[in-house]
Amino acid sequence: MLKRTVWFTTGAAVGLGSSMWVQRRVKRAARRLLPEQVAAGVGTTVRRTVADVRAAAVEGRDAMRAREAELRAGMRDR
């Protein structure tokens, strides 16, 4: 009978501990999904993406101008 009591108590303690752990994890995830947090994350992502697109456009324009100058120089040499 003592074995059953020990295992029952152990199971109850593990169950209680794991349910408290899950509850903390769920609350943390819910806080991350608040509208303010989501908006802040989206804003950061949009700003980063805009900066990347601008940098790519500048790099593309520079490459275009360099290639155009190269082609024009080739036309003059003919």
N, CA and C of each residue as an Amber inpcrd file, in Angstrom:
protein
   234
   0.8150000  -1.1950000   0.0000000   0.0000000   0.0000000   0.0000000
   0.8620000   1.2640000   0.0000000   2.0320000   1.1720000   0.6230000
   2.9220000   2.3210000   0.6860000   3.4330000   2.6930000  -0.7040000
   3.6910000   1.6600000  -1.5390000   4.1540000   1.9210000  -2.8990000
   3.1210000   2.7410000  -3.6700000   1.8760000   2.3600000  -3.5560000
   0.8090000   3.0850000  -4.2570000   0.7380000   4.5340000  -3.8030000
   0.8690000   4.7480000  -2.5290000   0.8220000   6.1150000  -1.9930000
   1.9920000   6.9360000  -2.5210000   3.1730000   6.3420000  -2.5350000
   4.3650000   7.0450000  -3.0340000   4.1900000   7.3840000  -4.5080000
   3.7680000   6.4160000  -5.3120000   3.6230000   6.6600000  -6.7420000
   2.4770000   7.6320000  -7.0350000   1.4080000   7.5440000  -6.2660000
   0.3070000   8.4920000  -6.4360000   0.7830000   9.9080000  -6.1280000
   1.5130000  10.0600000  -5.0320000   2.0240000  11.3770000  -4.6430000
   3.0160000  11.8950000  -5.6820000   3.8820000  11.0220000  -6.1620000
   4.8460000  11.4090000  -7.1960000   4.1170000  11.8550000  -8.4600000
   3.1400000  11.0980000  -8.8810000   2.3690000  11.4550000 -10.0730000
   1.6280000  12.7650000  -9.9060000   1.0530000  12.9680000  -8.7290000
   0.3340000  14.2230000  -8.4760000   1.2910000  15.4040000  -8.5000000
   2.4700000  15.2390000  -7.9220000   3.4590000  16.3250000  -7.9050000
   3.9490000  16.6360000  -9.3150000   4.2310000  15.6010000 -10.0900000
   4.6750000  15.8090000 -11.4740000   3.5620000  16.4580000 -12.2880000
   2.3500000  16.0080000 -12.1100000   1.2140000  16.6000000 -12.8250000
   1.0100000  18.0540000 -12.4650000   1.1070000  18.3780000 -11.1970000
   0.9530000  19.7610000 -10.7580000   2.0740000  20.6320000 -11.3130000
   3.2960000  20.1320000 -11.2190000   4.4410000  20.8960000 -11.7280000
   4.3530000  21.1360000 -13.2180000   3.9960000  20.1070000 -13.9700000
   3.9130000  20.2700000 -15.4220000   2.7500000  21.1720000 -15.8150000
   1.6500000  21.1100000 -15.0880000   0.5290000  21.9930000 -15.4280000
   0.8840000  23.4500000 -15.1350000   1.6550000  23.6930000 -14.0720000
   2.0880000  25.0650000 -13.7860000   3.0630000  25.5500000 -14.8560000
   3.9540000  24.6690000 -15.3130000   4.9090000  25.0190000 -16.3620000
   4.1720000  25.3650000 -17.6610000   3.1930000  24.5420000 -18.0200000
   2.4030000  24.7960000 -19.2330000   1.6460000  26.1110000 -19.1020000
   1.0940000  26.3790000 -17.9360000   0.3530000  27.6230000 -17.7240000
   1.2650000  28.8350000 -17.9200000   2.4880000  28.7750000 -17.3920000
   3.4340000  29.8820000 -17.5830000   3.7720000  30.0660000 -19.0500000
   3.9910000  28.9620000 -19.7580000   4.3200000  29.0380000 -21.1870000
   3.1660000  29.6420000 -21.9890000   1.9530000  29.2560000 -21.6810000
   0.7840000  29.7790000 -22.3910000   0.6250000  31.2700000 -22.1240000
   0.8110000  31.6890000 -20.8850000   0.7030000  33.1180000 -20.5650000
   1.7770000  33.9200000 -21.2870000   2.9950000  33.3860000 -21.3490000
   4.0810000  34.0730000 -22.0480000   3.7660000  34.2000000 -23.5420000
   3.2420000  33.1390000 -24.1330000   2.8760000  33.1770000 -25.5490000
   1.7320000  34.1560000 -25.7800000   0.7810000  34.2080000 -24.8630000
  -0.3460000  35.1340000 -25.0040000   0.1370000  36.5810000 -24.9230000
   1.1100000  36.8560000 -24.0550000   1.6610000  38.2170000 -23.9700000
   2.3710000  38.5970000 -25.2560000   3.0500000  37.6360000 -25.8810000
   3.7460000  37.9160000 -27.1410000   2.7600000  38.2070000 -28.2650000
   1.5430000  37.7140000 -28.1510000   0.5590000  37.8830000 -29.2120000
  -0.4020000  39.0360000 -28.9580000  -0.1130000  39.8760000 -27.9820000
  -0.9340000  41.0650000 -27.7590000  -0.8080000  41.9840000 -28.9670000
  -1.8560000  42.7280000 -29.3060000  -1.8050000  43.5950000 -30.4840000
  -0.6140000  44.5560000 -30.4790000  -0.2550000  45.0920000 -29.3160000
   0.8690000  46.0290000 -29.2620000   2.1770000  45.3270000 -29.6310000
   2.3510000  44.1060000 -29.1400000   3.5750000  43.3580000 -29.4200000
   3.6490000  42.9660000 -30.8950000   2.5180000  42.5400000 -31.4370000
   2.4870000  42.1540000 -32.8490000   2.7630000  43.3730000 -33.7210000
   2.1610000  44.5150000 -33.3810000   2.3750000  45.7380000 -34.1560000
   3.8360000  46.1580000 -34.1090000   4.4480000  46.0630000 -32.9570000
   5.8630000  46.4300000 -32.8380000   6.7260000  45.5050000 -33.6900000
   6.4320000  44.2240000 -33.6610000   7.1910000  43.2690000 -34.4670000
   7.0150000  43.5050000 -35.9540000   5.7910000  43.7880000 -36.3630000
   5.5200000  44.0530000 -37.7780000   6.2130000  45.3400000 -38.2060000
   6.1550000  46.3580000 -37.3540000   6.8100000  47.6270000 -37.6760000
   8.3000000  47.4510000 -37.8780000   8.9260000  46.6870000 -37.0120000
  10.3640000  46.4290000 -37.1390000  10.6650000  45.6830000 -38.4300000
   9.8650000  44.6850000 -38.7320000  10.0780000  43.9040000 -39.9490000
   9.8900000  44.7620000 -41.1910000   8.8770000  45.6070000 -41.1900000
   8.6210000  46.4700000 -42.3510000   9.7780000  47.4420000 -42.5420000
  10.2450000  48.0530000 -41.4550000  11.3660000  48.9930000 -41.5750000
  12.6080000  48.3010000 -42.1270000  12.8780000  47.1090000 -41.6510000
  14.0460000  46.3620000 -42.1260000  13.8870000  46.0150000 -43.6070000
  12.6860000  45.6000000 -44.0030000  12.4440000  45.2330000 -45.3950000
  12.5610000  46.4430000 -46.3050000  12.0170000  47.5830000 -45.8820000
  12.1150000  48.8100000 -46.6810000  13.5780000  49.1870000 -46.8730000
  14.3660000  49.0970000 -45.8220000  15.7940000  49.4190000 -45.9310000
  16.4880000  48.4720000 -46.9040000  16.1510000  47.1870000 -46.8550000
  16.7530000  46.2140000 -47.7700000  16.3620000  46.4980000 -49.2140000
  15.0950000  46.8430000 -49.4400000  14.6300000  47.1350000 -50.8010000
  15.3140000  48.3930000 -51.3300000  15.4300000  49.4100000 -50.4830000
  16.1200000  50.6340000 -50.9130000  17.5700000  50.3450000 -51.2760000
  18.2450000  49.5780000 -50.4420000  19.6460000  49.2410000 -50.7130000
  19.7660000  48.4490000 -52.0170000  18.8460000  47.5330000 -52.2510000
  18.8740000  46.7490000 -53.4870000  18.6250000  47.6390000 -54.6970000
  17.7080000  48.6070000 -54.5720000  17.4280000  49.5190000 -55.6830000
  18.6430000  50.3870000 -55.9900000  19.2950000  50.8910000 -54.9630000
  20.4930000  51.7160000 -55.1710000  21.5880000  50.8880000 -55.8310000
  21.7870000  49.6820000 -55.3370000  22.8080000  48.8100000 -55.9150000
  22.4730000  48.4730000 -57.3680000  21.2020000  48.2200000 -57.6430000
  20.7840000  47.9270000 -59.0160000  20.9920000  49.1080000 -59.9450000
  20.6470000  50.3140000 -59.4640000  20.8650000  51.5110000 -60.2820000
  22.3450000  51.7270000 -60.5600000  23.1790000  51.5410000 -59.5500000
  24.6230000  51.7020000 -59.7490000  25.1510000  50.7020000 -60.7700000
  24.7110000  49.4610000 -60.6690000  25.1380000  48.4360000 -61.6240000
  24.6360000  48.7620000 -63.0250000  23.3960000  49.2760000 -63.1130000
  22.8370000  49.6420000 -64.4100000  23.6560000  50.7610000 -65.0460000
  23.9850000  51.7730000 -64.2530000  24.7640000  52.9020000 -64.7820000
  26.1600000  52.4580000 -65.2110000  26.7730000  51.5860000 -64.4330000
  28.1040000  51.0930000 -64.7850000  28.0490000  50.2930000 -66.0830000
  27.0550000  49.4340000 -66.2180000  26.9240000  48.6290000 -67.4430000
  26.6120000  49.5130000 -68.6410000  25.7580000  50.5210000 -68.4320000
  25.4300000  51.4390000 -69.5190000  26.6760000  52.2000000 -69.9650000
  27.4860000  52.6590000 -69.0290000  28.7220000  53.3640000 -69.3760000
  29.6680000  52.4270000 -70.1230000  29.7190000  51.1840000 -69.7000000
  30.5570000  50.1930000 -70.3680000  30.0880000  49.9690000 -71.8080000
  28.7770000  49.8630000 -72.0030000  28.2380000  49.6600000 -73.3510000
  28.4680000  50.8860000 -74.2290000  28.2740000  52.0710000 -73.6590000
  28.5080000  53.2950000 -74.4330000  29.9770000  53.4150000 -74.8260000
  30.8730000  53.0540000 -73.9330000  32.3010000  53.0900000 -74.2530000
  32.6050000  52.0970000 -75.3730000  31.9590000  50.9560000 -75.3470000
  32.1470000  49.9690000 -76.4020000  31.6220000  50.4610000 -77.7400000
  30.5330000  51.2250000 -77.7250000  29.9770000  51.7720000 -78.9680000
  30.9030000  52.8470000 -79.5380000  31.5210000  53.6370000 -78.6700000
  32.4240000  54.7010000 -79.1330000  33.6880000  54.1200000 -79.7520000
  34.1270000  52.9880000 -79.2750000  35.3650000  52.3790000 -79.7600000
  35.2060000  51.7690000 -81.1460000  34.0220000  51.5850000 -81.6070000
  33.8000000  50.9490000 -82.9190000  34.1310000  51.8670000 -83.9980000
